[in-house]
Amino acid sequence: MKKIIFQSFLFGAVCFFAGPMFAQPPVRPASEMAPPPDDPKKKKAGEECQASDECQVHHACKKSGDKNVCTAPPRPKYKPGVVT
């Protein structure tokens, strides 16, 4: 009887600890993904530019005062799914 109890306990413990080993991390939606890495050949935010193709991939060349400046897109105020 003790052998059956020990074997069932051992089987349960193996199943309990083996389950999290095979679990995958949660998938993040595209809106929460990190932006692409900056291209060292292109201009960063705040630098003067003539056209948007001179700026980083996710930046745009916009007029600020009397100069055109590379500007980053605005960040969302809240993460998706946040209840206010």
Secondary structure, DSSP 4 states (H G I P E B T S, - for coil): -HHHHHHHHHHHHHHHHHHHHHPPPPPPPGGGSPPPPPPTTSBPTTSB-SSGGGB-TT-EEEEETTEEEEEPPPPPSS-TT---
